[in-house]
Amino acid sequence: MLYANRAWLWRGLLLSLAVALAACVAVVPTMPEVVKALRTATPRARATLQPQIKPAATQRSPATATDLPAISYQLLPLANGFERPVYLTHAGDGSGRLFVVEQPGRVRTISGGGLQPDAFLDLSALVNARDNERGLLGLAFHPQYARNGYFFVHYSATDGGTVVARYQVSADAQRADADSAALVLSQPQPYPNHNGGQLAFGPDGYLYLGLGDGGSAGDPQGNGQNLGTWLGKILRLDVDAALPYALPAANPFVAGGGLPEIWAYGLRNPWRFSFDRRSGDLFIADVGQGSWEEINFQPAAETTARNYGWDILEANHCVQSGCSAPGVSMPVAEYDHGSGCSVTGGYVYRGSSLPALQGAYIYGDYCSGTIWSLRPAAGGAWRATVLLQSELNISSFGEDEAGELYVVHHGGSVFRLGS
């Protein structure tokens, strides 16, 4: 997540300072200096932060040059007043509530048309959010949440290590039981960046979680290609058969050759991934290093481990000259850092309000605010199209129970994708 190179970092800082001078409000927290400015702003100043949303003009997709859609898409304000929000999801319990993860350690609820004042869960005393890529990063509700009340969180502990834990709702459906924690797994982190953060239940009922390569630059420990570590991987766990978890029998390395939890490898920082709720296909947005961002794809029918290439490749490009990458699964889309700096994965649209987007995978960029759609094309190719340009720092997308999509702005707001 967040800035991948210094050029975009300073571009973002200058943009944020310009917004602050024009509107006299706190600015988007995209780096420690700006985070400090936001924390010292008044609550009213934070709440009035409303970035402009610009429709797509003459942009072309960085993955494949395509014409822009005839429909004009826009982002409709839903709620603001969040502190560094990084994710949005639903509980699947029929309540219609949306749950928003705040990086400092809280889960907030949108219901009844607005943000509720009390947190659903507050783990701020357990969470290390001092660095730009640490904090409370992921949330997934159990598929049977309405019956068992279980949900799972992914966060950076006070020592910087990754923790995945299970919690349960309290007798009050509006609050979690903060004392119900059950540890699922923990992973030491050698550096403060590339923590991954995504949690998601797949169509098979198993819990998938993403971990980055451990951080720094260039994968100095070689974790992406090392099947003896969880770092740089997506893991798959059975959290129902046993505590803390059991190993699904069909995991690729259960019989040996790698750690048995590993589902996919060769990833730098899979900040956001998702399953198509209809097909079960998996889309992984992997944050690049200095030049390229990528979208990876695994069809639901495939159960072998895919190697997505890091640190041999960055998207389709050799990290070092003359590289050889036999057996690597190449991305279905990429874009260079002229179009952004840090990819934010989204979802395949399966709602009803935007029929022209049915079946399209929607994703964006944290720095440029560009939002694309991606579809399969003839001959096995994929075609990306710019939907709109925003001035948001897109930290995540979200999906409600009906399949409608939302955009999370790291500066404190949530928007619904509309037309």
N, C-alpha and C positions, 0 to 999 in steps of 0.2 A: 504494500500500500504506500501511497504518498510519493514524495519526490524521488525521481530516479537519477537526476543529474542536476548540477548546480545552475546551469543556464536557465532551466525552467524554474528552479527555486527562486532565483533573483527576479525573474520575470513576474512570478507570482507575488513576490514581496512588493515590487513596484506597483503592481495592479492593486494590491490590498491597501497600500498607503494612499494611492489616488482615491480609492473609494472612501477611505477614512476622512480625507481632507474635504471631499465633496459632501459627505453626508454627516460628518461629525459623529460617527458611531464606531464601535469596535470592529476590527477587521477579521478576516478569515484566518483561523489558526493553522497555518500550513508549515510552520517551523517554530522553534522555541521562542524567538523574539516576539512573534505575532501571538503565540499562545499566551505569553505573559501579558500582552496588551489586552487580549480578550478577558483574561481573568480579572484585570483591574477595572474593566468597564462596569457601568451600572447594569442591573438586570434589565432596565427599560431599554438601554442602548443595545444590549444583546438581542432583545425581542424584536427590535425594529429593523434588524438586518434582513433585507429582502432583495437578493440579487436579481438583476435583470435577466430575463429569458429572451434570447434572440432566435427567431426562426432561421432555418437553414436558408442560405442565399445562393451563392455560386460554388459552394464547396463540392468536392468530389471525394468519394471513398478512397482512403489510403490503401485499402487492400486490393480493390479492383475498381477502375474508373467506371462509374455508372451514373445514369441520370437520377436526379432527385425525385422523390415521390411527389405526385400531384397533390396529395393531401398535406395540409399544413398541420404539423404536430406541435403541441405546446405542453408546458409543465404548469399544472394548476396547483397553487399553494394549498397545503393541507394543514400543517401545523408548524410552529416554530418555538423557540425558547429552549432548545436542547443544548447540551454541552458536548461538543465534539461527537455527534452521532455517527456510528459506523455500520449500522445494520438495521434492517427492518424485516419482521416476519409476522406470522400469525400462529395461533395455537391449534387450529383445526378443530375447535370445539363448538363451532356454530355461533360463537358470541359476537363475531364481527370485529373483535378488538385487533389492533395492530400493536406490536411490541417493538420498541425502538431501543437499541443498545447504545449507551453512551460510553465512550472510551474510558473515562475516569472510573467506571465501575458500576453504573446503574442501568437497570432496565426500566424504561418508562412506557406508559400505555396511552394509546390514542383510542378513545371511545366516546360515544355520544357527541361526536362532532368536534372534539378537541382533546388537547393534552391534559391528562389527569395530573393533579398536583402531587400525589404521592407515588413514590417509586414502587413498581412491582417487586423488584429485588435491588438491594443495595449491597454491593461487595467492595465498595471503595476502600475499606480498611485492608482488604486482602490483595488489592490490585496495584501493580506498578504501572503507572501511566505517565511516567516522567519523560519518556522518550517518544518520538513521533510515531513509532510503529509498535509500541507496547500498550497494554491496557486490556480492558474487557473487549474482546474482538469478535466473538461468535456466540450464537444462541440457536438451539434447535429443540423444538417440542417433539416429544415422543408421538409416534403415529396414533397411539391409544391414550393421548393426554386426557381426553374427556373422561376416561375410565380410571387411569392410574395416577394422573397429576404429575408425571415426570417430565422434566426438561433438562437440557444439558448446556453447559457454558464452557467457553474456551477463553482463557485469560492468561496474562503475564503475572506471575506471582511476585511478591516483594523482592525476591532474589533474582528476578528476571526470567526464570524458567517458565516454560509453558505448563499449564494445568488444564486438564479437562475433567469436569466434575458433574455429577448428577444432583439435581435438586428436586424438591417436590412442592406443589402448591400447598398453602395452609388451608384451614377450615374456611377462611375468607378467600373467596375466589379471586379477589383483586390483589392479593398479596401472596408472595412465595414464603415458604418457611426457610428463613436464612440459616437455621440450625440443622437442616436436613441434608447437608452436603455428604456425598459419597464419592471418593476419588475414583476416577476411571483410569487416568494415566498422568504421568508427568514427564517432561523432557527438558533437561538442562539446555540453555541457550548460550553459545559461546560469545555472541555479539547481540547488541540491542535491536538489530533490524532483521527483516525477513523471518517474521514469526508465523507467517500464514495467518490463520484465524478462522477459517470457515468450518462450520459443522453443518451436516445435512443428512437426513435419513433418505436412503435410496428407495427405489420401488421394491427392493427385496427385503425392506425392513431393517437393514443394517445401518449402523452409524458410520458415516464417512467423515474424516477430518483431514485438513490440510496443514502441513508444516513446511516452512521455508527452508532454505539450505543452511541456515545457521547464521547468515549475515556476513558483514564486511562486504568486500567487492571481489568479484571473480571466483567465488566459492573456494577460498583458500584451503579449506579442509577436504575438498573433493567430495562433499556429501551428496551432491546431486546424483552421481553415478555409483555411490557406495551402498550396496544392498545390506550392509551391516549396521545401518543407522536409520532412524525414522526421519531424519532431517532431509528436506528436499523431496518429500513423498506425500502421497495421499494414502491414508490408512483406512482399512475397513474392519469394523468390530461388531460383534454380536453382543449387545448390551442387555439382552433379555435372558439368555441361557444361563448366565453366571455373573457373579460380581468378582472383580470389577468389569470383566468382559470375557467372552469366549471367542474362539477363532472360527470364523465361517469355514466350513470344510473345503469350499471351492476357492479360497484365497490362493493366489498364484504360487506362494512360497511356503505353504503349509508343510509340504513334503521336503523342503530344504532349498538351498540356493540363495536364500535371503531371509530377512526377518519375516515371520509369518503374518504379521499385521499389514504388510505392504500390499497395496492395491495397484499403485502407479508410481513411477519415479522419473528422475531427470527433470525436476521442477526447481525453479529458482525461488519464487514466492507466489504460490497459488492463493492469492488474497481472497478471491471469490470464485466459487464454482457452483454449478446447479444442475439438477436433473430436469429434463422435460417431463412435466407431469403426465403427459399423454403417452409419449414413446418410451420414456425411461432413459433416453440418450443423455450422456454426460458432457457438459461444456465446462472447460477449465480456462480461466483467464490467468495467465502467468506473467507477472510483472517483470519487465526486462531490465537490463543493466544500463548501458550507455547509449544504445541506438535503436532497439526494436522491442515492440510489445507484441504479444501473441495470444491467439485464441486456439485452444486445443479441443479435440472432439473424440469421444469414445462411444460407439454405438452400443445400445443396451445389450445386444446379443453377444458381445465380445467379453470373455471372462479371463483372457490372458493379460499379464502385466504389460502395460505400454510404457516405453521409455520415451519421454518427451524431449530428450536431448541435452538439457543443461548439465554440465557446463562445457559440453563440446560445441553446442550450438546456442545461439541467441535467436529465437524464431527460426528462419530458414538460413541463417548466416553463421559461418564459422567464427567461433570466438578467437581461435588462432588460425593462422593461414595453413592451408593444406590439411585440414582436419578430415577425419574419416568417421562416419556415423552410420554403419550398417545396422539395419533393424530399428532405426529411430522413427517414431511416429511424428510426421511433420505437421505443423499447425495448419488449420483451415483458413486462418486470417492473420495478418500482421499489419503493423503500421510503424513508421519511423518517428523519430522525435521531432520532426517538423510538424507533426500533427498532435503531439501530446507528450506525456512523459511517464505515465503510470496507468496501465489498463485496469478498469474496474469491471469485472464480469457481472452479467445480469441473468436474465431468464428468457426462455422461449415463451412468447406471449400466447396464452391460452384463455384470455378473457373474452368478453363479448362486446365491449363498447368500442373497440377499434378493429373491426373485421378485416381491414386491409393488412393488418400486422399479424393475423393468425398464422402461427407456425414459425414466425421470425424470431431469431435470437437477438435480444437487445443488450447492448453493452456500451460503455463509455470510457472517458479518460478523466482522471482526477485533475489534471492541470489545465487542459484546454476546455473542458466542459463539453466536448463534442459527444453526441450520442449517435450510434450507428445501429442499423439492423443488418442481420446476416442470414442468408438463405443458401441452400444448395442450388447449384446451377448445373447446366448440361456438362457431361463428360467428367463428372466427379469434382468439378471446381466448386468454389463458393463465391458468392457475390455480396459485397458489403455496400451499404448505402447510408449516407448521412441523413438522419432524421431531423436533427436540429442542433444549433449551437447555443450553448448556455454559458454563463459566467460562474457556474457552480464548481466547487471542488467536490466531484462526485465520489464519495467514499463507498457507496453501495447502491444497489438496486434492491427492491423488495417486492414481494408478491403477496396478495391477500388470498382469502379462501376461494374467491371467485376467479382468480387468475389475472386480476388487474395488476398493473405494475406501478411502482413508486420509485422515486429517485431521492436518495439521501444526500444532503449537502452537509459537508463536514463543518461548515460554519454555523449550523444550528437549525436547519429547516428540512422539512419533508414535503415533497411535491408528488402529485399523481400525474402520470402520463396520460394526456388527453389530446383531443383534436379540435 
